[in-house]
Amino acid sequence: MKARISRRRAPADGVSGTVSAEFSAWLRTAWIRAYRGQNSAVLIVAMLATIAVFAVLLHGTGYLTVGNFVGIVRQTTVISIMAVATVFVISAGEIDLSIAAVVPVAGYALGLLLPRFGLIPAVAIALACGAAIGLVNGLITVRLHMPSFVVTLGMLGLLQGVAQVPTNTLAVIVDDRTFTFIFGSGSLGPIPVLVLWTLGTLVLGYLVLVWTPAGKAVLATGANVNAARFSGIRTDLVKVAVLVASGTAGALGGLLYVGQYHGARYDLGSSDLLTVIAAAIIGGTALSGGKGSVVGAVVGSLLLGAVNNGLIILGLSVPQQLMFRGGIIIAAVVLSSRARRRRR
Amino acid sequence: MSDDSDHALDMTAISKRFGPTLVLDDVTFRVRPGRIHGLVGHNGAGKSTLMKIALGAVPPSTGTVSVGGRRLTFSRPAEARTAGAGMVLQELSLVPTLSVVDNIFLNAERTGPFGTIAGRAERREARSLLEELGITGVPPSALVGDLSIAQQQMVEIAKAFRLGRRLLILDEPTAPLSRQEVARLFELVRQAAALGTGIVFITHHLREIFEVCDEVTVLRGGREVLSAGTSETSLDEVVAALVGGSLRVIEAGGTGPSPSGRPPVLEVEGLTVRGKLEDISFSLAPGEIVGVAGLAGSGRTTLLQALFGAIRPDRGRVRLDGARYRPRGPAGAIARGAFLVPEDRHVHGVILEHTIEQNVVLPVLRELRRLCFFSARAAGRAVERILATLDVRATGRHQVVQELSGGNQQKVVFSKALLSRPRVLLLDEPTFGVDVQTAAEVIRRVRQEVATGRAAVWVSSDLTELLQVSDRILVLADGGIRRVLRRGSVDFTEEALLHAMQRAGGRSERGQGEAT
């Protein structure tokens, strides 16, 4: 008989199972799964190995320093945040292809509104834009019984157009100090705010998915929507909610890019969609729904970032990086679906 | 006699070990050509493993297997098939968007000189195959998706029969069928046997064994405990062998509804779902179990789903505990105190890939919340308690439901239902595909629940079971109540029930009124 290794640990006391303990336990089971050739853990181990190779190759270039690692965390903040939201969407059996297309829309909303309305209203409206886009995605999906794949694919195209309208593809500069501090270059003591954003999203996503009824409802909906509905879960509400969360996460990503680059451009986040989905899948979220890991998605995002960072230091060109990343994504999907087949 | 070629299937001294567990222990199982051989046993008794070995899918640890006189070497999976063995699984394997002909020849197409499909030859062969088996009313060019479940099953049998002329294994073929359809299936099976095919007939319905089989073998705990001609044994003997002497007799007779005076739990008045249910009225007293009899398509599933809020009724009034009850969905129904144990366990009942605990807590997620977080401790306690009372056989509450036997999966569904403490239990074929003991436990538990002033609606196609559990039986046909039988009256019998169902002239086809 097959031993179950992925069994969740019994929580010690309520919620006090800390993220770091959870992470080390997760790493351990990931290692065991990889050792047995199960799941996407193979890929994580492969990527850890790649990083080790980089560490050797790039010895003396500062690749393996704390500074570089913090840099990687900062660079991947937006990816991590959107990947966490994507875990919820995919776990609920849906997909949001428009998540990264929300980024420039929210960016422009902020850039154009900030001078006129001030910081807090501008941020609120930008986030509300993302939520509203998610709501539209959700309502069309649920009310008209459309696959979210099609709905959000359409929304992706629509938003790409929308992002070019307000300024006719011109960039908008944002130099509000408070804004760029909170959403970009600031730091609290030695800790950059971007690291805190990643950490905050990680903790929030983890708590919601694992420790709230809402998280259980999401997983149940994705695993078997009929059984979930017959168990009293409002599956339509769940689907709308995850898509709203996803749109909001895309908008937050937009704010964070604007904060980092001190301005909004129409092509912000334009290459992020694949990376975001790849991070979620590498982290162990099943494309078929019903199974997701927030911690895994953030680890996946960081690993992708670390590999990318190594490729840059190695001197690979942008096209070469893109090809490498595409290959990783295909490998991730292949491995995760292979693992699923083997379980059957 | 022991010459291999005498047998369609000859399995001698088969043992099979999976890790530490001995799944089959020295089982000898022989099927002669032209005979129908019943195979019965509880879930987990080793039936499936034995049949997988017969089909060459799994090698035995020890013992030998011959199909149609050809010894299997277990070197390649198609071996048994080329020796002439075919199997019809519980889940049909037809492609709904292809025609009957295309399905019969799927993956074994007749091809013309250029590798193209020889459509005319296939159609001709399909027609003669259907004719040979006495299958009428199934046009070879029809799309399988347009056929009723019973017709689809016939196509499936024809498909298996085309290659499995020596040995045909039918795994619970009667489970999805209504009684009339079962009779037609039996004719088909007898016809196949008359053509010289040896047939293995797996079923949970023991009466069927005596209706259609020539021989019967009973497996218990991986051992062969009875093997005899059906004329030499009896139902009682088979039941005794099946349960191993520890038969728990279900005492006939419900606990009985409390006499008038106490207000009814549920009152249904003029409930109508266009095209499916017509003007249904009845009420449920505290402590009462009301049975619903009817052929598939009679509206029985629609009735339960309408009461559960899964289908919105077009007309009618329902009152639950005296208050207006009109749930907008299952969530609302559960909140008001109704719970449906659905007919199709795998579609509506459980999430197979999730653990027992993840499944069981779903209806009560909110109650298990402490502050705003889900309390694993409270959940664990509640789940452990309910699993213990239902005697679920699992390694623990974290076992994945997929790994459980059918009976234990059904107990998981029941755990969900009981944990939400419903006022009205809506049961759609609650003992479907489960073993005798689990069925008895289900009945016992429902009685217990109902005895505390709740009520239940029990839909079943097993009439004996209905007569056993119900205080009253509503006979449904074509979406309307045709007759009501009361316990204690002279016509509270299987014959009367059957008669009432027939008289109504119910559609024998499924799929029209049984939308999910």
HADDOCK unambig.tbl for C-alpha pairs under 7 A between the chains (distance, minus, plus):
assign (segid A and resid 1 and name CA) (segid B and resid 19 and name CA) 6.56 0.50 0.50
assign (segid A and resid 7 and name CA) (segid B and resid 398 and name CA) 6.86 0.50 0.50
assign (segid A and resid 14 and name CA) (segid B and resid 375 and name CA) 6.70 0.50 0.50
assign (segid A and resid 211 and name CA) (segid B and resid 373 and name CA) 5.51 0.50 0.50
assign (segid A and resid 211 and name CA) (segid B and resid 374 and name CA) 5.06 0.50 0.50
assign (segid A and resid 212 and name CA) (segid B and resid 372 and name CA) 6.86 0.50 0.50
assign (segid A and resid 212 and name CA) (segid B and resid 373 and name CA) 4.73 0.50 0.50
assign (segid A and resid 212 and name CA) (segid B and resid 374 and name CA) 4.58 0.50 0.50
assign (segid A and resid 213 and name CA) (segid B and resid 365 and name CA) 5.35 0.50 0.50
assign (segid A and resid 213 and name CA) (segid B and resid 366 and name CA) 6.48 0.50 0.50
assign (segid A and resid 213 and name CA) (segid B and resid 374 and name CA) 5.68 0.50 0.50
assign (segid A and resid 223 and name CA) (segid B and resid 351 and name CA) 6.39 0.50 0.50
assign (segid A and resid 224 and name CA) (segid B and resid 351 and name CA) 5.72 0.50 0.50
assign (segid A and resid 226 and name CA) (segid B and resid 347 and name CA) 6.32 0.50 0.50
assign (segid A and resid 226 and name CA) (segid B and resid 348 and name CA) 5.09 0.50 0.50
assign (segid A and resid 227 and name CA) (segid B and resid 347 and name CA) 6.27 0.50 0.50
assign (segid A and resid 227 and name CA) (segid B and resid 348 and name CA) 3.98 0.50 0.50
assign (segid A and resid 227 and name CA) (segid B and resid 349 and name CA) 5.23 0.50 0.50
assign (segid A and resid 227 and name CA) (segid B and resid 350 and name CA) 5.69 0.50 0.50
assign (segid A and resid 227 and name CA) (segid B and resid 351 and name CA) 6.40 0.50 0.50
assign (segid A and resid 229 and name CA) (segid B and resid 330 and name CA) 6.47 0.50 0.50
assign (segid A and resid 230 and name CA) (segid B and resid 330 and name CA) 5.66 0.50 0.50
assign (segid A and resid 230 and name CA) (segid B and resid 348 and name CA) 6.26 0.50 0.50
assign (segid A and resid 231 and name CA) (segid B and resid 362 and name CA) 5.94 0.50 0.50
assign (segid A and resid 231 and name CA) (segid B and resid 363 and name CA) 4.93 0.50 0.50
assign (segid A and resid 232 and name CA) (segid B and resid 330 and name CA) 5.13 0.50 0.50
assign (segid A and resid 232 and name CA) (segid B and resid 331 and name CA) 3.64 0.50 0.50
assign (segid A and resid 232 and name CA) (segid B and resid 334 and name CA) 6.14 0.50 0.50
assign (segid A and resid 232 and name CA) (segid B and resid 363 and name CA) 5.46 0.50 0.50
assign (segid A and resid 233 and name CA) (segid B and resid 331 and name CA) 5.82 0.50 0.50
assign (segid A and resid 234 and name CA) (segid B and resid 331 and name CA) 6.35 0.50 0.50
